[in-house]
Amino acid sequence: MKKKLYVLVTLAFLAGCSKHDSPTPQPQPHPLIVKDINTPLYFKIIPQSADQLKISFQYDSGRSLVKLYLKKDTATVGAYALTNNGNGDYATVVSYDFASGQPYKLVVQSSGINDTAFRYTLPDYTHTYLSPFQYEKLLGLTQSLGPKAFDISPSRNVIFITDDVNNSLIIKRLNLNDLRIDTLGSTINGLMIRAVSDSVVLALSGTYNNRFLQLDSAALMRYNINTGHSSFIDFVSRDYGRFSRVIKDHILVTEPYYSSGSSALIDLNDNSKVIYPYSSFDFRYIGEFNFDHLYYENYVVDPATGALQSKLPLTDSSGIDYIDSSTQYAIVTKYVQKAAAPVYFTSRLSVYSKTSLVYQDDYVNSRFMQIGRQLSISNNRILLYQSFGYDTTLRIDGYYMLDLNTHQLSLLQCDSNPYVMMDFQLDPHALISVRADGIYRVRIP
């Protein structure tokens, strides 16, 4: 009887366990639905080598971009994870043995929300990497202070440039003939430098006759590097001022804003000057980064007389970048602001022969053009640099050749540089490029 009771209790216990411990069926996940989106995706591609490119996207649709697929015909030949920099920009590096002339598909997929992911297909991509130029760094910089803090001498033999090393301003002189680098004394403030010759520079001083200058005033001083001699030129604007380069021993400057705000054309041979009253001459439009002529707006300033000469009939916001003295070509760029991100502006390039328009391209989104400060134009061919922001069309940063004979603009050299640079083309096969990290000599085949 006891044995039967034990068996019954055991069976009841097992039945209870079976009833209460059986796993509850879990709902099966819905399969992820990938939806093709026809809305254009803004991207930027930087070819880095023959078998590598960097691609980035600007994307803000409440989702994340997670994967990039590289397809050849219909076959997927590569998959790459996309990373987010926290500002809505996603990027990855694609490494693949690209076939020359072969079109590929770049397909981007988003993360899934409510079981749905978005898929974007970019326009056909053919990998192009051109790198015939040779770069040689002549002088390195710890931290550049930008175009105001460097200059090239009128002879084009010497560059003066300021380096910020642990908050100490160090002015260096690079001789382009023998590549010698000299460090100048600390008596010269390197925040603004203008070269008068290979050994004489202009700079600003906050003191004069052992007195600290007040408000917006600074003393424009001439320094002879070889002799150590310095001399006073004029009182100028320290904070608001604009300063042209030295052209034919003349410089355009802004006088102290709170005393007059006028501008002056100074003859550096005797410090005599032509005054332009603030009421009729807005100092903000003095061309600080032109090395070919003295510019005010689109006027060329005659160094001998101070007269404003109109060279081109420009009635809109177009600006003259460069007028070549030997060929009389004038290169003009126009930038037009756009309202919506990520395309903040669009730009157009024009070339004039004297006053006749000989070339003009279409507006291009997010294109920034850097025209050489000195060019060597031969056979009606002009070298220039173009960089691009995000767009729905493939565009490659680098040096381009504009052939005015055929009106073709062709990529010569892939080069993606996010900073302002100044190029001085010494001859058809060499240029000096002043960049944020140093000064380079670039050899062109």
NORQUIMO-V176003 format. One record per residue. N is the residue number from 1. RES is the residue in one small letter. SS is DSSP state (helix for helix, strand for strand, loop for the rest). Layout:
{{N:RES:SS} {N:RES:SS}}
This chain:
{{1:m:loop} {2:k:helix} {3:k:helix} {4:k:helix} {5:l:helix} {6:y:helix} {7:v:helix} {8:l:helix} {9:v:helix} {10:t:helix} {11:l:helix} {12:a:helix} {13:f:helix} {14:l:helix} {15:a:helix} {16:g:helix} {17:c:helix} {18:s:helix} {19:k:helix} {20:h:helix} {21:d:helix} {22:s:loop} {23:p:loop} {24:t:loop} {25:p:loop} {26:q:loop} {27:p:loop} {28:q:loop} {29:p:loop} {30:h:loop} {31:p:loop} {32:l:loop} {33:i:strand} {34:v:strand} {35:k:strand} {36:d:strand} {37:i:loop} {38:n:loop} {39:t:loop} {40:p:loop} {41:l:loop} {42:y:strand} {43:f:strand} {44:k:strand} {45:i:strand} {46:i:strand} {47:p:strand} {48:q:strand} {49:s:strand} {50:a:loop} {51:d:loop} {52:q:strand} {53:l:strand} {54:k:strand} {55:i:strand} {56:s:strand} {57:f:strand} {58:q:strand} {59:y:loop} {60:d:loop} {61:s:loop} {62:g:loop} {63:r:loop} {64:s:loop} {65:l:strand} {66:v:strand} {67:k:strand} {68:l:strand} {69:y:strand} {70:l:strand} {71:k:strand} {72:k:strand} {73:d:loop} {74:t:loop} {75:a:strand} {76:t:strand} {77:v:strand} {78:g:strand} {79:a:strand} {80:y:strand} {81:a:strand} {82:l:loop} {83:t:strand} {84:n:strand} {85:n:loop} {86:g:loop} {87:n:loop} {88:g:loop} {89:d:strand} {90:y:strand} {91:a:strand} {92:t:strand} {93:v:strand} {94:v:strand} {95:s:strand} {96:y:loop} {97:d:loop} {98:f:loop} {99:a:loop} {100:s:loop} {101:g:loop} {102:q:loop} {103:p:strand} {104:y:strand} {105:k:strand} {106:l:strand} {107:v:strand} {108:v:strand} {109:q:strand} {110:s:strand} {111:s:loop} {112:g:loop} {113:i:strand} {114:n:loop} {115:d:loop} {116:t:strand} {117:a:strand} {118:f:strand} {119:r:strand} {120:y:strand} {121:t:strand} {122:l:loop} {123:p:loop} {124:d:loop} {125:y:strand} {126:t:strand} {127:h:loop} {128:t:loop} {129:y:loop} {130:l:loop} {131:s:strand} {132:p:loop} {133:f:loop} {134:q:strand} {135:y:strand} {136:e:strand} {137:k:strand} {138:l:strand} {139:l:strand} {140:g:strand} {141:l:loop} {142:t:loop} {143:q:loop} {144:s:strand} {145:l:loop} {146:g:loop} {147:p:helix} {148:k:helix} {149:a:helix} {150:f:strand} {151:d:strand} {152:i:strand} {153:s:loop} {154:p:loop} {155:s:loop} {156:r:loop} {157:n:loop} {158:v:strand} {159:i:strand} {160:f:strand} {161:i:strand} {162:t:strand} {163:d:strand} {164:d:strand} {165:v:strand} {166:n:loop} {167:n:loop} {168:s:strand} {169:l:strand} {170:i:strand} {171:i:strand} {172:k:strand} {173:r:strand} {174:l:strand} {175:n:strand} {176:l:loop} {177:n:loop} {178:d:loop} {179:l:loop} {180:r:loop} {181:i:strand} {182:d:strand} {183:t:strand} {184:l:loop} {185:g:loop} {186:s:loop} {187:t:loop} {188:i:loop} {189:n:loop} {190:g:loop} {191:l:loop} {192:m:loop} {193:i:loop} {194:r:strand} {195:a:strand} {196:v:loop} {197:s:loop} {198:d:loop} {199:s:loop} {200:v:strand} {201:v:strand} {202:l:strand} {203:a:strand} {204:l:strand} {205:s:strand} {206:g:loop} {207:t:strand} {208:y:strand} {209:n:loop} {210:n:loop} {211:r:strand} {212:f:strand} {213:l:loop} {214:q:loop} {215:l:loop} {216:d:loop} {217:s:strand} {218:a:strand} {219:a:strand} {220:l:strand} {221:m:strand} {222:r:strand} {223:y:strand} {224:n:strand} {225:i:loop} {226:n:loop} {227:t:loop} {228:g:loop} {229:h:loop} {230:s:strand} {231:s:strand} {232:f:strand} {233:i:strand} {234:d:strand} {235:f:strand} {236:v:strand} {237:s:strand} {238:r:loop} {239:d:loop} {240:y:loop} {241:g:loop} {242:r:loop} {243:f:strand} {244:s:loop} {245:r:loop} {246:v:loop} {247:i:strand} {248:k:loop} {249:d:loop} {250:h:strand} {251:i:strand} {252:l:strand} {253:v:strand} {254:t:strand} {255:e:loop} {256:p:loop} {257:y:loop} {258:y:loop} {259:s:loop} {260:s:loop} {261:g:loop} {262:s:loop} {263:s:strand} {264:a:strand} {265:l:strand} {266:i:strand} {267:d:strand} {268:l:loop} {269:n:loop} {270:d:loop} {271:n:loop} {272:s:strand} {273:k:strand} {274:v:strand} {275:i:strand} {276:y:strand} {277:p:loop} {278:y:loop} {279:s:loop} {280:s:loop} {281:f:loop} {282:d:loop} {283:f:helix} {284:r:helix} {285:y:helix} {286:i:strand} {287:g:loop} {288:e:loop} {289:f:loop} {290:n:loop} {291:f:loop} {292:d:loop} {293:h:loop} {294:l:strand} {295:y:strand} {296:y:strand} {297:e:loop} {298:n:loop} {299:y:strand} {300:v:strand} {301:v:strand} {302:d:loop} {303:p:loop} {304:a:loop} {305:t:loop} {306:g:loop} {307:a:loop} {308:l:strand} {309:q:strand} {310:s:strand} {311:k:loop} {312:l:loop} {313:p:loop} {314:l:loop} {315:t:loop} {316:d:loop} {317:s:loop} {318:s:loop} {319:g:strand} {320:i:strand} {321:d:strand} {322:y:strand} {323:i:strand} {324:d:loop} {325:s:loop} {326:s:loop} {327:t:loop} {328:q:loop} {329:y:strand} {330:a:strand} {331:i:strand} {332:v:strand} {333:t:strand} {334:k:strand} {335:y:strand} {336:v:strand} {337:q:strand} {338:k:loop} {339:a:loop} {340:a:loop} {341:a:loop} {342:p:loop} {343:v:loop} {344:y:loop} {345:f:strand} {346:t:strand} {347:s:strand} {348:r:strand} {349:l:strand} {350:s:strand} {351:v:strand} {352:y:strand} {353:s:strand} {354:k:loop} {355:t:loop} {356:s:strand} {357:l:strand} {358:v:strand} {359:y:strand} {360:q:strand} {361:d:loop} {362:d:loop} {363:y:loop} {364:v:strand} {365:n:strand} {366:s:loop} {367:r:strand} {368:f:strand} {369:m:strand} {370:q:strand} {371:i:strand} {372:g:loop} {373:r:loop} {374:q:strand} {375:l:loop} {376:s:loop} {377:i:loop} {378:s:strand} {379:n:loop} {380:n:loop} {381:r:strand} {382:i:strand} {383:l:strand} {384:l:strand} {385:y:strand} {386:q:strand} {387:s:strand} {388:f:strand} {389:g:loop} {390:y:loop} {391:d:strand} {392:t:loop} {393:t:loop} {394:l:loop} {395:r:loop} {396:i:loop} {397:d:loop} {398:g:strand} {399:y:strand} {400:y:strand} {401:m:strand} {402:l:strand} {403:d:strand} {404:l:loop} {405:n:loop} {406:t:loop} {407:h:loop} {408:q:strand} {409:l:strand} {410:s:strand} {411:l:strand} {412:l:strand} {413:q:strand} {414:c:strand} {415:d:loop} {416:s:loop} {417:n:loop} {418:p:loop} {419:y:loop} {420:v:loop} {421:m:loop} {422:m:strand} {423:d:strand} {424:f:strand} {425:q:strand} {426:l:strand} {427:d:strand} {428:p:loop} {429:h:loop} {430:a:strand} {431:l:strand} {432:i:strand} {433:s:strand} {434:v:strand} {435:r:strand} {436:a:loop} {437:d:loop} {438:g:strand} {439:i:strand} {440:y:strand} {441:r:strand} {442:v:strand} {443:r:strand} {444:i:loop} {445:p:loop}}
